[in-house]
């Protein structure tokens, strides 16, 4: 099942990019969680993030050395477990008024099943689309595939966690395209996605008035649901202000005025990109985007060299999973999308996000290292 020899065949170009993103994460978290009376780099949350990175490298090596075909045997067990865990959240006490985390008192941590649900949906769809073979173009197959993604989508949406739920949509769309699902289904899904994306961008850029659309939108959305699309919230404006204050070169590490005075909400989690942009400016943002581009480029290359349909679908789904986190998080910080709590992979503080990302990257390397097997 696990063979250390395959670790010597992974794509080593991706490793320095992962390491660089982790360093940026530690810099940003350290700057935004400064402890009063202390100038130490390793704040409590920085140490916690570093611990998750160490564990993350461990799971990365485990999944990189594991034969990804073994995931087929565990697909529906994993899928069933994550569905049960998503349902179980509604029987626990809410944290920050939402049902997203399980408290793990014996570890002093919180566990977020939805972060792993996205990856497990990718695995389940990969198995299903490969398994269907010649029946893939039937509309009944498309409906079954949609159901696989729809069940966790609804459960995550009800937490409520709109951002995480919506990440499942482009993942399913791209996997349906690569899997050969009936083209009419893919076209309808793609058209709906483009229309929804354009509408939201037009609203958040002021072309469409949020208030003018309220009477029409609230006919099928609840008031609080529509309010999530408000482009004029304090958090939305604060993130744009922090980015703008960074200018070209930034204010310098731990020298930010806006973020430093805690005027930027969730600076080490949802708003970590805006906090980083204020301190390191356009130059720092350019380097960050360059690291993400390289990581995604090498991830797409895995899809190109995968030796079998399961590996190709799995790598395509994982790459879109990573890409959507980057696009959505940066888009919402720049004021183009609503703030929905989607983490910036490997940069945002949080153990569940770090571990799920490193598992995904490890699976990609497992596919890459076995590209010449027949």
TORKOL-4160 file (C-alpha; in steps of 0.2 Angstrom, whole numbers, padded with zeros to 4 digits, m for minus):
374
<pt num="1" X="0000" Y="0000" Z="0000"/>
<pt num="2" X="0014" Y="0012" Z="0005"/>
<pt num="3" X="0031" Y="0012" Z="m0004"/>
<pt num="4" X="0044" Y="0025" Z="0001"/>
<pt num="5" X="0053" Y="0022" Z="m0015"/>
<pt num="6" X="0040" Y="0033" Z="m0024"/>
<pt num="7" X="0044" Y="0048" Z="m0014"/>
<pt num="8" X="0060" Y="0049" Z="m0025"/>
<pt num="9" X="0049" Y="0051" Z="m0040"/>
<pt num="10" X="0038" Y="0065" Z="m0035"/>
<pt num="11" X="0038" Y="0082" Z="m0043"/>
<pt num="12" X="0051" Y="0091" Z="m0033"/>
<pt num="13" X="0047" Y="0108" Z="m0041"/>
<pt num="14" X="0031" Y="0109" Z="m0031"/>
<pt num="15" X="0040" Y="0107" Z="m0014"/>
<pt num="16" X="0049" Y="0124" Z="m0013"/>
<pt num="17" X="0032" Y="0133" Z="m0018"/>
<pt num="18" X="0023" Y="0124" Z="m0004"/>
<pt num="19" X="0037" Y="0129" Z="0008"/>
<pt num="20" X="0037" Y="0147" Z="0003"/>
<pt num="21" X="0018" Y="0148" Z="0005"/>
<pt num="22" X="0020" Y="0141" Z="0023"/>
<pt num="23" X="0033" Y="0154" Z="0027"/>
<pt num="24" X="0021" Y="0168" Z="0021"/>
<pt num="25" X="0008" Y="0160" Z="0032"/>
<pt num="26" X="0019" Y="0161" Z="0047"/>
<pt num="27" X="0024" Y="0179" Z="0043"/>
<pt num="28" X="0006" Y="0185" Z="0041"/>
<pt num="29" X="0000" Y="0175" Z="0057"/>
<pt num="30" X="0014" Y="0181" Z="0067"/>
<pt num="31" X="0011" Y="0199" Z="0062"/>
<pt num="32" X="m0008" Y="0199" Z="0065"/>
<pt num="33" X="m0007" Y="0190" Z="0082"/>
<pt num="34" X="0006" Y="0200" Z="0091"/>
<pt num="35" X="0005" Y="0197" Z="0110"/>
<pt num="36" X="0005" Y="0212" Z="0121"/>
<pt num="37" X="0022" Y="0216" Z="0128"/>
<pt num="38" X="0031" Y="0203" Z="0117"/>
<pt num="39" X="0041" Y="0205" Z="0101"/>
<pt num="40" X="0043" Y="0186" Z="0099"/>
<pt num="41" X="0040" Y="0179" Z="0081"/>
<pt num="42" X="0032" Y="0163" Z="0087"/>
<pt num="43" X="0015" Y="0169" Z="0095"/>
<pt num="44" X="0003" Y="0156" Z="0101"/>
<pt num="45" X="m0006" Y="0155" Z="0085"/>
<pt num="46" X="0010" Y="0155" Z="0075"/>
<pt num="47" X="0016" Y="0140" Z="0085"/>
<pt num="48" X="0000" Y="0131" Z="0082"/>
<pt num="49" X="0001" Y="0134" Z="0064"/>
<pt num="50" X="0019" Y="0128" Z="0063"/>
<pt num="51" X="0013" Y="0112" Z="0072"/>
<pt num="52" X="0000" Y="0109" Z="0059"/>
<pt num="53" X="0013" Y="0112" Z="0045"/>
<pt num="54" X="0024" Y="0098" Z="0053"/>
<pt num="55" X="0009" Y="0086" Z="0054"/>
<pt num="56" X="0004" Y="0092" Z="0036"/>
<pt num="57" X="0021" Y="0086" Z="0029"/>
<pt num="58" X="0019" Y="0070" Z="0038"/>
<pt num="59" X="0002" Y="0066" Z="0029"/>
<pt num="60" X="0009" Y="0073" Z="0013"/>
<pt num="61" X="0023" Y="0060" Z="0013"/>
<pt num="62" X="0011" Y="0047" Z="0018"/>
<pt num="63" X="m0001" Y="0050" Z="0004"/>
<pt num="64" X="0013" Y="0053" Z="m0009"/>
<pt num="65" X="0020" Y="0036" Z="m0005"/>
<pt num="66" X="0003" Y="0027" Z="m0005"/>
<pt num="67" X="m0004" Y="0020" Z="m0021"/>
<pt num="68" X="m0019" Y="0032" Z="m0025"/>
<pt num="69" X="m0028" Y="0017" Z="m0032"/>
<pt num="70" X="m0031" Y="0011" Z="m0014"/>
<pt num="71" X="m0043" Y="0026" Z="m0012"/>
<pt num="72" X="m0056" Y="0017" Z="m0023"/>
<pt num="73" X="m0058" Y="0004" Z="m0009"/>
<pt num="74" X="m0061" Y="0017" Z="0004"/>
<pt num="75" X="m0072" Y="0029" Z="m0007"/>
<pt num="76" X="m0089" Y="0025" Z="0000"/>
<pt num="77" X="m0084" Y="0022" Z="0017"/>
<pt num="78" X="m0076" Y="0040" Z="0018"/>
<pt num="79" X="m0091" Y="0047" Z="0009"/>
<pt num="80" X="m0103" Y="0039" Z="0021"/>
<pt num="81" X="m0092" Y="0045" Z="0036"/>
<pt num="82" X="m0091" Y="0063" Z="0031"/>
<pt num="83" X="m0110" Y="0064" Z="0027"/>
<pt num="84" X="m0114" Y="0057" Z="0045"/>
<pt num="85" X="m0101" Y="0070" Z="0052"/>
<pt num="86" X="m0110" Y="0084" Z="0042"/>
<pt num="87" X="m0127" Y="0079" Z="0049"/>
<pt num="88" X="m0120" Y="0077" Z="0066"/>
<pt num="89" X="m0114" Y="0095" Z="0067"/>
<pt num="90" X="m0133" Y="0100" Z="0069"/>
<pt num="91" X="m0134" Y="0090" Z="0085"/>
<pt num="92" X="m0119" Y="0099" Z="0093"/>
<pt num="93" X="m0118" Y="0116" Z="0101"/>
<pt num="94" X="m0114" Y="0130" Z="0088"/>
<pt num="95" X="m0097" Y="0139" Z="0088"/>
<pt num="96" X="m0098" Y="0157" Z="0083"/>
<pt num="97" X="m0117" Y="0154" Z="0080"/>
<pt num="98" X="m0114" Y="0142" Z="0066"/>
<pt num="99" X="m0113" Y="0123" Z="0065"/>
<pt num="100" X="m0096" Y="0120" Z="0056"/>
<pt num="101" X="m0084" Y="0113" Z="0069"/>
<pt num="102" X="m0083" Y="0098" Z="0082"/>
<pt num="103" X="m0075" Y="0103" Z="0098"/>
<pt num="104" X="m0061" Y="0091" Z="0102"/>
<pt num="105" X="m0058" Y="0095" Z="0121"/>
<pt num="106" X="m0045" Y="0082" Z="0124"/>
<pt num="107" X="m0034" Y="0090" Z="0110"/>
<pt num="108" X="m0040" Y="0108" Z="0113"/>
<pt num="109" X="m0044" Y="0109" Z="0095"/>
<pt num="110" X="m0059" Y="0111" Z="0083"/>
<pt num="111" X="m0062" Y="0099" Z="0068"/>
<pt num="112" X="m0071" Y="0106" Z="0053"/>
<pt num="113" X="m0078" Y="0091" Z="0042"/>
<pt num="114" X="m0083" Y="0102" Z="0027"/>
<pt num="115" X="m0064" Y="0105" Z="0023"/>
<pt num="116" X="m0062" Y="0086" Z="0021"/>
<pt num="117" X="m0079" Y="0084" Z="0013"/>
<pt num="118" X="m0073" Y="0094" Z="m0003"/>
<pt num="119" X="m0059" Y="0082" Z="m0005"/>
<pt num="120" X="m0069" Y="0066" Z="m0002"/>
<pt num="121" X="m0082" Y="0072" Z="m0015"/>
<pt num="122" X="m0068" Y="0073" Z="m0028"/>
<pt num="123" X="m0063" Y="0055" Z="m0024"/>
<pt num="124" X="m0081" Y="0049" Z="m0024"/>
<pt num="125" X="m0084" Y="0058" Z="m0041"/>
<pt num="126" X="m0068" Y="0051" Z="m0048"/>
<pt num="127" X="m0073" Y="0033" Z="m0043"/>
<pt num="128" X="m0091" Y="0035" Z="m0050"/>
<pt num="129" X="m0086" Y="0043" Z="m0067"/>
<pt num="130" X="m0073" Y="0030" Z="m0070"/>
<pt num="131" X="m0084" Y="0016" Z="m0064"/>
<pt num="132" X="m0098" Y="0021" Z="m0076"/>
<pt num="133" X="m0088" Y="0018" Z="m0092"/>
<pt num="134" X="m0099" Y="0017" Z="m0107"/>
<pt num="135" X="m0114" Y="0023" Z="m0098"/>
<pt num="136" X="m0106" Y="0040" Z="m0094"/>
<pt num="137" X="m0116" Y="0049" Z="m0107"/>
<pt num="138" X="m0133" Y="0044" Z="m0100"/>
<pt num="139" X="m0143" Y="0057" Z="m0092"/>
<pt num="140" X="m0147" Y="0045" Z="m0077"/>
<pt num="141" X="m0128" Y="0045" Z="m0074"/>
<pt num="142" X="m0127" Y="0064" Z="m0074"/>
<pt num="143" X="m0141" Y="0064" Z="m0061"/>
<pt num="144" X="m0132" Y="0051" Z="m0050"/>
<pt num="145" X="m0116" Y="0061" Z="m0051"/>
<pt num="146" X="m0125" Y="0077" Z="m0047"/>
<pt num="147" X="m0133" Y="0069" Z="m0032"/>
<pt num="148" X="m0116" Y="0064" Z="m0025"/>
<pt num="149" X="m0110" Y="0082" Z="m0025"/>
<pt num="150" X="m0128" Y="0089" Z="m0020"/>
<pt num="151" X="m0130" Y="0080" Z="m0003"/>
<pt num="152" X="m0114" Y="0087" Z="0005"/>
<pt num="153" X="m0118" Y="0104" Z="m0004"/>
<pt num="154" X="m0134" Y="0106" Z="0005"/>
<pt num="155" X="m0128" Y="0100" Z="0022"/>
<pt num="156" X="m0113" Y="0112" Z="0021"/>
<pt num="157" X="m0125" Y="0126" Z="0015"/>
<pt num="158" X="m0136" Y="0123" Z="0030"/>
<pt num="159" X="m0122" Y="0126" Z="0043"/>
<pt num="160" X="m0122" Y="0139" Z="0035"/>
<pt num="161" X="m0106" Y="0140" Z="0025"/>
<pt num="162" X="m0110" Y="0147" Z="0008"/>
<pt num="163" X="m0092" Y="0149" Z="0002"/>
<pt num="164" X="m0087" Y="0131" Z="0006"/>
<pt num="165" X="m0103" Y="0124" Z="m0002"/>
<pt num="166" X="m0100" Y="0134" Z="m0018"/>
<pt num="167" X="m0083" Y="0127" Z="m0020"/>
<pt num="168" X="m0091" Y="0111" Z="m0024"/>
<pt num="169" X="m0100" Y="0117" Z="m0039"/>
<pt num="170" X="m0084" Y="0121" Z="m0050"/>
<pt num="171" X="m0076" Y="0105" Z="m0044"/>
<pt num="172" X="m0091" Y="0095" Z="m0050"/>
<pt num="173" X="m0092" Y="0105" Z="m0066"/>
<pt num="174" X="m0074" Y="0102" Z="m0071"/>
<pt num="175" X="m0075" Y="0084" Z="m0066"/>
<pt num="176" X="m0090" Y="0081" Z="m0076"/>
<pt num="177" X="m0082" Y="0089" Z="m0091"/>
<pt num="178" X="m0066" Y="0078" Z="m0090"/>
<pt num="179" X="m0077" Y="0063" Z="m0086"/>
<pt num="180" X="m0087" Y="0064" Z="m0101"/>
<pt num="181" X="m0104" Y="0068" Z="m0093"/>
<pt num="182" X="m0118" Y="0072" Z="m0106"/>
<pt num="183" X="m0113" Y="0088" Z="m0114"/>
<pt num="184" X="m0130" Y="0096" Z="m0112"/>
<pt num="185" X="m0129" Y="0094" Z="m0093"/>
<pt num="186" X="m0111" Y="0102" Z="m0093"/>
<pt num="187" X="m0117" Y="0116" Z="m0104"/>
<pt num="188" X="m0132" Y="0120" Z="m0092"/>
<pt num="189" X="m0120" Y="0120" Z="m0077"/>
<pt num="190" X="m0107" Y="0130" Z="m0085"/>
<pt num="191" X="m0120" Y="0143" Z="m0091"/>
<pt num="192" X="m0127" Y="0144" Z="m0074"/>
<pt num="193" X="m0110" Y="0146" Z="m0066"/>
<pt num="194" X="m0105" Y="0160" Z="m0078"/>
<pt num="195" X="m0122" Y="0169" Z="m0076"/>
<pt num="196" X="m0121" Y="0169" Z="m0057"/>
<pt num="197" X="m0103" Y="0174" Z="m0056"/>
<pt num="198" X="m0106" Y="0189" Z="m0068"/>
<pt num="199" X="m0121" Y="0194" Z="m0058"/>
<pt num="200" X="m0111" Y="0194" Z="m0042"/>
<pt num="201" X="m0096" Y="0203" Z="m0049"/>
<pt num="202" X="m0108" Y="0217" Z="m0057"/>
<pt num="203" X="m0116" Y="0219" Z="m0040"/>
<pt num="204" X="m0100" Y="0220" Z="m0030"/>
<pt num="205" X="m0092" Y="0232" Z="m0043"/>
<pt num="206" X="m0108" Y="0244" Z="m0041"/>
<pt num="207" X="m0115" Y="0241" Z="m0059"/>
<pt num="208" X="m0130" Y="0233" Z="m0052"/>
<pt num="209" X="m0137" Y="0241" Z="m0036"/>
<pt num="210" X="m0139" Y="0229" Z="m0021"/>
<pt num="211" X="m0154" Y="0239" Z="m0014"/>
<pt num="212" X="m0163" Y="0240" Z="m0031"/>
<pt num="213" X="m0162" Y="0221" Z="m0032"/>
<pt num="214" X="m0168" Y="0217" Z="m0015"/>
<pt num="215" X="m0187" Y="0217" Z="m0018"/>
<pt num="216" X="m0184" Y="0204" Z="m0032"/>
<pt num="217" X="m0171" Y="0193" Z="m0024"/>
<pt num="218" X="m0180" Y="0192" Z="m0007"/>
<pt num="219" X="m0195" Y="0183" Z="m0016"/>
<pt num="220" X="m0184" Y="0167" Z="m0016"/>
<pt num="221" X="m0171" Y="0171" Z="m0004"/>
<pt num="222" X="m0172" Y="0175" Z="0015"/>
<pt num="223" X="m0167" Y="0193" Z="0021"/>
<pt num="224" X="m0151" Y="0186" Z="0030"/>
<pt num="225" X="m0146" Y="0176" Z="0015"/>
<pt num="226" X="m0148" Y="0191" Z="0003"/>
<pt num="227" X="m0138" Y="0202" Z="0015"/>
<pt num="228" X="m0123" Y="0190" Z="0012"/>
<pt num="229" X="m0122" Y="0198" Z="m0005"/>
<pt num="230" X="m0120" Y="0216" Z="0002"/>
<pt num="231" X="m0105" Y="0224" Z="m0005"/>
<pt num="232" X="m0105" Y="0238" Z="0008"/>
<pt num="233" X="m0102" Y="0228" Z="0024"/>
<pt num="234" X="m0088" Y="0234" Z="0036"/>
<pt num="235" X="m0078" Y="0218" Z="0033"/>
<pt num="236" X="m0079" Y="0221" Z="0014"/>
<pt num="237" X="m0073" Y="0239" Z="0015"/>
<pt num="238" X="m0060" Y="0235" Z="0028"/>
<pt num="239" X="m0051" Y="0222" Z="0017"/>
<pt num="240" X="m0051" Y="0234" Z="0002"/>
<pt num="241" X="m0044" Y="0248" Z="0013"/>
<pt num="242" X="m0030" Y="0237" Z="0020"/>
<pt num="243" X="m0025" Y="0231" Z="0002"/>
<pt num="244" X="m0025" Y="0249" Z="m0004"/>
<pt num="245" X="m0014" Y="0255" Z="0011"/>
<pt num="246" X="m0001" Y="0243" Z="0006"/>
<pt num="247" X="0003" Y="0252" Z="m0010"/>
<pt num="248" X="0018" Y="0246" Z="m0020"/>
<pt num="249" X="0030" Y="0241" Z="m0006"/>
<pt num="250" X="0019" Y="0239" Z="0009"/>
<pt num="251" X="0021" Y="0246" Z="0026"/>
<pt num="252" X="0033" Y="0233" Z="0032"/>
<pt num="253" X="0031" Y="0218" Z="0043"/>
<pt num="254" X="0022" Y="0222" Z="0059"/>
<pt num="255" X="0022" Y="0240" Z="0054"/>
<pt num="256" X="0004" Y="0241" Z="0047"/>
<pt num="257" X="m0007" Y="0254" Z="0055"/>
<pt num="258" X="m0024" Y="0248" Z="0049"/>
<pt num="259" X="m0022" Y="0229" Z="0053"/>
<pt num="260" X="m0010" Y="0232" Z="0067"/>
<pt num="261" X="m0024" Y="0242" Z="0076"/>
<pt num="262" X="m0036" Y="0227" Z="0074"/>
<pt num="263" X="m0047" Y="0237" Z="0062"/>
<pt num="264" X="m0047" Y="0222" Z="0050"/>
<pt num="265" X="m0058" Y="0208" Z="0055"/>
<pt num="266" X="m0052" Y="0190" Z="0055"/>
<pt num="267" X="m0034" Y="0196" Z="0050"/>
<pt num="268" X="m0026" Y="0179" Z="0052"/>
<pt num="269" X="m0040" Y="0169" Z="0045"/>
<pt num="270" X="m0052" Y="0175" Z="0032"/>
<pt num="271" X="m0043" Y="0191" Z="0029"/>
<pt num="272" X="m0025" Y="0185" Z="0029"/>
<pt num="273" X="m0023" Y="0190" Z="0011"/>
<pt num="274" X="m0028" Y="0208" Z="0015"/>
<pt num="275" X="m0016" Y="0209" Z="0030"/>
<pt num="276" X="m0002" Y="0202" Z="0020"/>
<pt num="277" X="m0005" Y="0215" Z="0006"/>
<pt num="278" X="m0005" Y="0229" Z="0018"/>
<pt num="279" X="0012" Y="0224" Z="0025"/>
<pt num="280" X="0021" Y="0218" Z="0009"/>
<pt num="281" X="0012" Y="0228" Z="m0004"/>
<pt num="282" X="0010" Y="0225" Z="m0023"/>
<pt num="283" X="0027" Y="0217" Z="m0023"/>
<pt num="284" X="0023" Y="0204" Z="m0010"/>
<pt num="285" X="0006" Y="0201" Z="m0018"/>
<pt num="286" X="0014" Y="0198" Z="m0035"/>
<pt num="287" X="0026" Y="0185" Z="m0027"/>
<pt num="288" X="0012" Y="0177" Z="m0017"/>
<pt num="289" X="0002" Y="0175" Z="m0034"/>
<pt num="290" X="0017" Y="0168" Z="m0043"/>
<pt num="291" X="0019" Y="0155" Z="m0030"/>
<pt num="292" X="0001" Y="0150" Z="m0032"/>
<pt num="293" X="0002" Y="0150" Z="m0051"/>
<pt num="294" X="0017" Y="0139" Z="m0050"/>
<pt num="295" X="0009" Y="0126" Z="m0038"/>
<pt num="296" X="m0007" Y="0126" Z="m0049"/>
<pt num="297" X="0003" Y="0124" Z="m0065"/>
<pt num="298" X="0012" Y="0109" Z="m0058"/>
<pt num="299" X="m0004" Y="0102" Z="m0052"/>
<pt num="300" X="m0012" Y="0103" Z="m0069"/>
<pt num="301" X="0003" Y="0095" Z="m0076"/>
<pt num="302" X="m0001" Y="0080" Z="m0066"/>
<pt num="303" X="m0018" Y="0079" Z="m0074"/>
<pt num="304" X="m0009" Y="0079" Z="m0091"/>
<pt num="305" X="0002" Y="0064" Z="m0087"/>
<pt num="306" X="m0010" Y="0054" Z="m0076"/>
<pt num="307" X="m0010" Y="0036" Z="m0083"/>
<pt num="308" X="m0028" Y="0031" Z="m0080"/>
<pt num="309" X="m0045" Y="0039" Z="m0080"/>
<pt num="310" X="m0046" Y="0038" Z="m0061"/>
<pt num="311" X="m0030" Y="0047" Z="m0059"/>
<pt num="312" X="m0034" Y="0060" Z="m0072"/>
<pt num="313" X="m0051" Y="0064" Z="m0064"/>
<pt num="314" X="m0044" Y="0064" Z="m0046"/>
<pt num="315" X="m0030" Y="0076" Z="m0051"/>
<pt num="316" X="m0041" Y="0088" Z="m0061"/>
<pt num="317" X="m0054" Y="0089" Z="m0046"/>
<pt num="318" X="m0040" Y="0092" Z="m0034"/>
<pt num="319" X="m0032" Y="0106" Z="m0044"/>
<pt num="320" X="m0049" Y="0115" Z="m0046"/>
<pt num="321" X="m0051" Y="0112" Z="m0027"/>
<pt num="322" X="m0035" Y="0122" Z="m0024"/>
<pt num="323" X="m0038" Y="0135" Z="m0038"/>
<pt num="324" X="m0055" Y="0139" Z="m0032"/>
<pt num="325" X="m0049" Y="0143" Z="m0014"/>
<pt num="326" X="m0036" Y="0155" Z="m0021"/>
<pt num="327" X="m0048" Y="0163" Z="m0033"/>
<pt num="328" X="m0063" Y="0165" Z="m0021"/>
<pt num="329" X="m0052" Y="0171" Z="m0006"/>
<pt num="330" X="m0043" Y="0184" Z="m0016"/>
<pt num="331" X="m0059" Y="0189" Z="m0025"/>
<pt num="332" X="m0068" Y="0192" Z="m0009"/>
<pt num="333" X="m0054" Y="0202" Z="m0001"/>
<pt num="334" X="m0053" Y="0213" Z="m0017"/>
<pt num="335" X="m0072" Y="0216" Z="m0016"/>
<pt num="336" X="m0077" Y="0206" Z="m0031"/>
<pt num="337" X="m0086" Y="0192" Z="m0021"/>
<pt num="338" X="m0095" Y="0191" Z="m0005"/>
<pt num="339" X="m0085" Y="0186" Z="0010"/>
<pt num="340" X="m0089" Y="0168" Z="0014"/>
<pt num="341" X="m0075" Y="0161" Z="0024"/>
<pt num="342" X="m0066" Y="0152" Z="0011"/>
<pt num="343" X="m0048" Y="0149" Z="0017"/>
<pt num="344" X="m0032" Y="0154" Z="0007"/>
<pt num="345" X="m0024" Y="0137" Z="0005"/>
<pt num="346" X="m0008" Y="0135" Z="0015"/>
<pt num="347" X="m0009" Y="0153" Z="0021"/>
<pt num="348" X="m0025" Y="0155" Z="0032"/>
<pt num="349" X="m0023" Y="0149" Z="0050"/>
<pt num="350" X="m0032" Y="0133" Z="0053"/>
<pt num="351" X="m0028" Y="0115" Z="0055"/>
<pt num="352" X="m0042" Y="0107" Z="0045"/>
<pt num="353" X="m0038" Y="0118" Z="0030"/>
<pt num="354" X="m0019" Y="0114" Z="0031"/>
<pt num="355" X="m0021" Y="0095" Z="0033"/>
<pt num="356" X="m0034" Y="0094" Z="0019"/>
<pt num="357" X="m0023" Y="0104" Z="0008"/>
<pt num="358" X="m0008" Y="0093" Z="0011"/>
<pt num="359" X="m0018" Y="0077" Z="0009"/>
<pt num="360" X="m0024" Y="0084" Z="m0008"/>
<pt num="361" X="m0006" Y="0088" Z="m0013"/>
<pt num="362" X="0001" Y="0071" Z="m0007"/>
<pt num="363" X="m0012" Y="0062" Z="m0018"/>
<pt num="364" X="m0007" Y="0073" Z="m0033"/>
<pt num="365" X="0011" Y="0067" Z="m0030"/>
<pt num="366" X="0006" Y="0049" Z="m0029"/>
<pt num="367" X="m0002" Y="0051" Z="m0046"/>
<pt num="368" X="0013" Y="0060" Z="m0053"/>
<pt num="369" X="0026" Y="0047" Z="m0046"/>
<pt num="370" X="0016" Y="0033" Z="m0054"/>
<pt num="371" X="0014" Y="0040" Z="m0071"/>
<pt num="372" X="0024" Y="0027" Z="m0080"/>
<pt num="373" X="0016" Y="0012" Z="m0072"/>
<pt num="374" X="0006" Y="0001" Z="m0083"/>
